[in-house]
Amino acid sequence: MLAQIKNAFVTVLIRMLEHDRVRLALAQQLAKSKQQFTYLENKNSPYITVSCQPNKLTETSERNDIIFISGRFRSGSTLVWNMFRTIPEITAYYEPLNERRWFLKQDRGSNVDSTHLGVEDYWREFDGMEELDKFYDEDWTRADLYMDSRSWDPKLKEYISHLIKDASGRPVLQFNRVDFRLPWLRHHFPNAKFLHIFRNPRDQWLSFLSNNSIKKEEVESAYKDYFYLHSWCEDLAAQFPFLSDKNTPHPYQRFYYLWKLSYLYGLKYSDLSISFEDLVTNKEQTTNKIIHCFGLVSSTDVMTSVIASPGLNRWKNWADDDWFNQHESVCEKNLDLFLKNRLDSQCGIR
């Protein structure tokens, strides 16, 4: 009986939301919520003694020695983090937004991904930092993945600022969940440096598959999500409607959309963007770029000592070039249309 009432209520609600007048009212409210207010500077009140001067955490966020590493899951970001970890003068934090909460010994477990070659643990930099739990919010792993410079999340800024403040030496923070939050990070940590890593999407897709025995003809029905593809697309569909499974049912197309958008955000907001393939095949040259760009005190030999060269172009054994091209061309056409419409709107073209 309860199930029938629930289904009836959902049906009525959907019909109401599909009504033209309701949709128009919602669109108007959404437009109002996006309106920019006039810039105001917070000045001291003449009636109270509370100061609006920067506090210590504000000063921390303005440090000029911070490095953020950003990359999609299975992009090689763990390898880059491990390279920075070889430098004694650096504290390199691994995925601070991870739901395993590295700072809690009783919760983080002991598992290390066997594909992360040369990594024995992810958490030693977090030892003794249990107080971070009062700032941490697991919603960061799956909600509000898109944040521009105006987005409001003082708790996230405080959490990151505490990590920076407590780092021994130069702080490096490696993330898999901030590609679409880079504008926010740039705004709140204005003097930080950003490193972005990307990987051939076809090989990255093979790493996404939980079972490589799944055939390409079966993937639409047999794909199982182990790297947050569904939850990311569900959250980001508000900004990028083509990510919804209703508009894009094929998992590789949704994956490719995310890959390409991540790549574009990385190029736009990072000081250096490198490919995983360059890192493992031209490791000395690519590592020297990193050392030079971020002013690192380290030798190339030390940083490259943790680089293991995996097999590249594994995708060729899973599907041919035509299969991938067919799906990628659909995505590229839609991205061209979507991004051009946004550009025309910003320029006032109708």
C-alpha positions in Angstrom: 0.0 0.0 0.0 2.8 2.4 0.9 4.6 1.6 -2.3 1.5 2.4 -4.3 1.0 5.7 -2.5 4.7 6.6 -3.1 4.5 5.7 -6.8 1.3 7.8 -7.2 2.9 10.8 -5.4 6.0 10.5 -7.7 3.8 10.4 -10.8 1.9 13.5 -9.8 5.1 15.3 -8.9 6.7 14.5 -12.2 3.6 15.7 -14.1 3.6 18.9 -12.1 7.3 19.5 -12.8 6.7 18.9 -16.5 3.9 21.6 -16.7 5.0 24.6 -18.7 4.1 27.2 -16.0 6.0 25.2 -13.3 9.0 24.8 -15.5 9.0 28.5 -16.3 8.8 29.4 -12.6 11.7 27.1 -11.8 13.8 28.5 -14.6 13.1 32.1 -13.4 14.1 31.2 -9.8 17.2 29.5 -11.1 18.1 32.6 -13.1 17.7 34.8 -10.0 19.9 32.5 -8.0 22.7 33.0 -10.6 22.5 36.8 -10.6 25.7 38.4 -9.5 25.5 41.0 -6.8 27.4 44.2 -6.7 30.9 43.7 -5.3 31.1 44.7 -1.6 34.2 44.9 0.6 33.7 43.8 4.2 34.7 46.7 6.4 34.9 47.0 10.2 31.7 48.0 11.9 31.7 51.3 14.0 29.6 49.5 16.7 31.5 46.3 17.5 35.2 45.5 18.0 35.3 42.3 16.0 37.9 42.7 13.2 37.5 41.5 9.7 41.3 41.3 9.3 42.7 38.1 7.8 43.2 35.3 10.3 46.0 32.7 10.3 44.1 30.3 8.0 43.6 33.1 5.5 47.3 33.8 5.6 47.9 30.1 5.1 45.7 30.0 2.0 47.8 32.9 0.5 51.1 31.0 0.8 53.1 30.9 -2.4 54.7 27.4 -1.9 51.5 25.3 -2.2 51.2 22.8 -5.0 47.9 21.1 -6.1 47.9 18.0 -8.3 44.7 17.3 -10.2 43.8 14.3 -12.4 40.9 12.0 -13.1 40.8 8.5 -11.6 43.2 6.1 -13.3 45.1 9.0 -14.9 48.5 8.5 -13.3 47.9 11.0 -10.5 49.1 8.5 -7.9 52.4 8.1 -9.7 52.9 11.9 -9.7 52.1 12.1 -6.0 54.6 9.3 -5.3 57.3 11.2 -7.3 56.7 14.3 -5.0 56.8 12.0 -2.0 60.5 11.2 -2.7 61.4 14.8 -1.8 62.3 15.1 1.9 61.4 18.8 2.1 57.8 18.2 0.9 54.7 16.8 2.6 52.7 15.1 -0.1 49.1 14.4 0.8 47.3 11.7 -1.1 43.6 12.3 -2.0 42.5 14.4 1.0 38.9 14.1 -0.1 39.0 10.2 -0.1 36.2 8.6 1.8 38.7 6.3 3.6 39.6 9.3 5.8 43.4 8.7 5.9 43.6 10.6 9.2 41.6 8.0 11.1 43.6 4.8 11.7 40.5 2.9 12.7 38.6 3.7 9.5 41.2 3.9 6.7 42.0 0.2 6.5 45.3 -1.2 5.1 44.5 -2.0 1.5 46.7 -0.6 -1.2 45.8 -0.9 -4.9 48.1 -3.4 -6.5 48.3 -1.3 -9.7 49.9 1.5 -7.7 53.4 0.2 -8.2 55.9 1.2 -5.6 53.3 2.5 -3.1 53.2 0.9 0.3 50.7 3.2 2.0 48.6 6.3 1.3 48.3 7.7 4.8 51.6 8.3 6.7 51.5 12.0 6.1 48.1 12.1 7.8 49.2 10.3 11.0 48.4 12.4 14.1 45.9 14.5 12.4 42.7 13.0 13.8 41.3 16.5 14.5 40.7 16.8 10.7 37.6 14.7 11.2 35.6 17.6 12.5 36.2 19.5 9.2 35.8 16.5 6.8 32.5 16.1 4.8 32.1 12.9 2.8 29.6 14.7 0.5 32.7 16.2 -1.1 33.3 12.9 -2.8 30.1 12.9 -4.8 28.2 16.3 -4.5 28.9 19.8 -5.7 31.7 18.5 -7.9 31.4 21.7 -10.0 32.5 24.8 -8.1 33.3 28.2 -9.7 35.1 31.1 -7.9 31.8 32.2 -6.3 30.9 28.8 -4.8 30.3 28.8 -1.1 32.1 26.1 1.0 34.1 27.7 3.9 34.4 24.2 5.5 36.3 22.8 2.5 38.6 25.8 2.5 39.3 25.4 6.3 39.9 21.7 5.8 42.5 22.2 3.1 44.0 25.1 4.9 44.6 23.0 8.0 46.4 20.4 5.9 48.6 23.1 4.4 49.3 24.7 7.8 50.3 21.4 9.4 52.6 20.2 6.6 56.2 19.8 7.4 58.0 21.8 4.7 56.3 22.5 1.3 52.7 21.2 1.0 51.6 19.2 -2.0 48.0 18.0 -2.2 47.0 15.4 -4.9 43.3 15.2 -5.8 41.1 13.1 -8.0 38.0 15.1 -7.2 38.8 18.8 -8.0 39.1 19.1 -11.8 35.7 20.9 -11.9 36.6 22.8 -8.7 39.8 24.3 -10.0 38.3 27.7 -10.4 37.3 27.7 -6.8 40.8 26.5 -5.7 42.4 29.1 -7.8 40.3 31.8 -6.2 40.8 30.7 -2.6 44.5 29.8 -2.9 45.6 32.5 -5.3 49.3 32.0 -5.0 49.3 28.2 -5.3 50.7 26.3 -8.3 48.7 23.7 -10.1 49.8 20.5 -11.9 47.4 18.6 -14.1 47.9 15.1 -15.4 45.8 13.4 -18.2 45.9 10.0 -19.9 44.9 8.5 -23.2 41.1 8.2 -22.6 41.0 4.7 -24.3 43.6 3.2 -21.9 42.0 5.1 -19.0 38.7 3.5 -19.9 40.2 0.0 -19.8 41.4 0.8 -16.2 37.8 1.9 -15.4 36.4 -1.5 -16.3 36.2 -3.7 -13.3 36.2 -6.8 -15.6 38.2 -6.5 -18.8 36.5 -9.7 -20.1 33.4 -7.6 -20.8 33.1 -7.3 -24.5 32.5 -4.0 -26.2 29.1 -5.2 -27.5 28.0 -6.0 -23.9 29.4 -2.9 -22.1 26.2 -0.8 -22.2 24.4 -3.5 -20.1 27.2 -5.1 -18.3 29.3 -2.1 -17.1 29.7 -1.9 -13.3 30.7 1.4 -11.8 33.8 1.2 -9.6 35.2 4.7 -10.2 32.2 6.9 -9.6 31.2 7.4 -13.2 27.4 7.3 -12.5 27.5 9.5 -9.3 29.8 12.1 -11.0 27.6 12.3 -14.1 24.4 12.5 -12.0 25.9 15.4 -10.0 27.4 17.3 -12.9 24.4 16.9 -15.2 23.0 20.1 -13.8 25.9 22.0 -15.5 26.5 19.6 -18.4 23.1 18.0 -19.3 24.6 15.6 -21.8 26.1 13.7 -18.8 22.7 12.3 -17.7 22.1 8.7 -18.5 18.8 9.7 -20.1 20.6 11.9 -22.7 23.7 9.6 -22.9 23.0 6.0 -22.0 26.3 4.6 -23.3 28.9 4.5 -20.4 31.9 5.1 -22.6 30.3 8.3 -24.0 29.6 9.5 -20.5 33.2 8.6 -19.5 34.6 10.4 -22.5 32.6 13.5 -21.8 34.0 13.6 -18.3 37.5 12.9 -19.6 37.4 15.7 -22.2 35.9 18.3 -19.8 38.5 17.4 -17.2 41.2 17.8 -19.8 39.8 21.3 -20.8 39.6 22.4 -17.2 43.1 21.2 -16.5 44.5 23.0 -19.5 42.7 26.3 -18.5 43.5 26.4 -14.8 46.8 24.6 -14.3 50.4 26.0 -14.5 51.5 22.7 -16.1 49.5 20.0 -17.8 51.3 16.7 -18.7 50.3 13.4 -20.2 50.8 10.1 -18.4 52.4 8.7 -21.7 55.0 11.5 -21.7 55.8 10.9 -18.1 56.5 7.1 -18.5 58.1 7.2 -22.0 60.0 10.5 -21.7 60.5 10.5 -18.0 63.6 12.6 -17.6 62.4 15.4 -19.9 58.9 15.5 -18.4 60.2 15.4 -14.8 62.6 18.2 -15.6 59.6 20.3 -16.7 57.9 19.6 -13.4 61.1 20.5 -11.4 61.5 23.7 -13.4 57.8 24.8 -13.3 57.4 24.3 -9.5 60.9 25.2 -8.4 61.6 21.9 -6.8 64.8 21.1 -4.9 65.3 17.6 -6.2 67.2 15.6 -8.8 65.6 14.1 -11.8 67.1 10.7 -10.9 65.4 10.7 -7.4 61.9 11.6 -8.8 62.0 9.2 -11.7 63.2 6.3 -9.5 59.5 5.5 -8.7 58.3 5.5 -12.3 57.4 2.1 -13.6 56.4 1.8 -17.2 53.1 -0.1 -17.7 51.8 -1.3 -21.0 50.4 1.4 -23.3 47.7 1.2 -25.9 46.0 -1.7 -24.2 42.7 -0.5 -25.7 43.7 -2.0 -29.1 43.1 -5.5 -27.6 39.6 -4.5 -26.5 38.1 -2.6 -29.4 39.3 -1.3 -32.7 39.8 2.4 -33.6 36.5 2.6 -35.5 34.5 1.6 -32.3 36.1 4.3 -30.2 36.0 6.9 -33.0 32.2 6.3 -33.4 31.5 7.2 -29.8 34.1 10.0 -29.5 32.8 11.8 -32.6 29.3 11.9 -31.1 30.7 13.4 -27.9 32.9 15.9 -29.7 30.0 17.2 -31.9 27.8 17.7 -28.8 30.6 19.4 -26.9 31.2 21.8 -29.8 27.5 22.7 -29.9 27.2 23.0 -26.1 30.4 25.1 -25.6 29.7 27.3 -28.6 26.2 28.1 -27.3 27.7 29.1 -23.9 30.3 31.3 -25.7 27.6 32.9 -27.8 25.5 33.6 -24.8 28.4 35.2 -22.9 29.1 37.4 -26.0 25.5 38.4 -26.3 24.9 36.6 -29.6 21.4 35.4 -30.1 
